[in-house]
């Protein structure tokens, strides 16, 4: 299987975001981002971002069990970074709502 990458511009409540899908053997990586932060599928290591990369102050959230960008936007976040929590993003928040807080 050949790796396929697709990039799509999308809007949530009139705000611009970029969705990236990377189809890999046996898995698909999904992310939706803007200039301030992102949400991603289960491949995101929130623990690493909070510990070893804490000095970068990354705004991010992770949803598990999603297979499409649409599912990622509608899924509750399983975990979020410390920086995301600081601006009101929390586990259980729907992906698109978290993205709107990253504006």
N, C-alpha and C positions, 0 to 999 in steps of 0.2 A: 504494500500500500504506500502510495506517495503522500507525503505530508502536504496538506492544503491549508493555506492561510487566507481568511477573508476578513476584510475590514469594512465596517459599515458605520456611517454617521447616523445618529438617531437623536430624537428630541424627546425629552420628558418635561411636560408642562412648559414647552417652549424653550427649554434650556438644552444646549448642544452637548452631546456625549459621543464617544467613539466606542464601538463594540468590536472586539477582535475574537475570532474563533480560529483555533489551531487544531486541525484534525490530525492526530497522531495514531500510530498503531495502538489499538485497544483502549484509547482514551481520547477525549477532546478537552482542550483547555479553553475556558471562556473568561472574558473580562470585559467590563464596561468602565470607562474612565472619563475624567475631565482633567483639567490642569492641576487640580488639587488633590485628587485621590481616586480610588477605584474599588470595585467589588469584583470578586473572582470566584471561580468554582472551587471545589474541595482541594485542588492542588496547591492552594495558597497556604503557606506556613506562617500563620499569625504569631505563633510562639517565637519563631525566628525574628520576625519583624519587631516584636516587643522586647526581645532580649538583645541579641547580637547587633541588630540594626536600629536600636532605640534612638540613637543620636540623629537619625534621619527624619524622625517625627512623621512617619508615614500614616496617612489616612487610608484605611483599607478595611474591608469586610469580606467574610468567606461564607458562601452557601454551599451545602453539600447535596449530592443527589440530583444535580441539575444537568440537563443534556443539551439545552439550547439557550440562546441569549434571552428569549422570552421567559423561560423558566427561571433564569438567574434574576431577572428583574422582579419577578413575582414571589420568589422564594424568601422565607425568613432567613436572616443571617445566623449562622451557627456560632460564629465568633467574630470579634472585631479587635482592632488594635487599640492600645491605650490612647493614642491621639484621636482616634475616631470617637471613643467614649467621651473624651474631653469636650467634644462639640455636640454631644447628644445622640450619637449613634450607639445602638445597643444590640446585643444578641436577641433575635426574635423579630427585629425590625425588618420590614420588607425591603428588598434590594433597591428598588427605585426610590423609596422614601429616604434611604440612607444616601443615595447619590445626590438627591436634592439638598441634603444638609451639607454636602461637600462643596457647595457653590461659593 
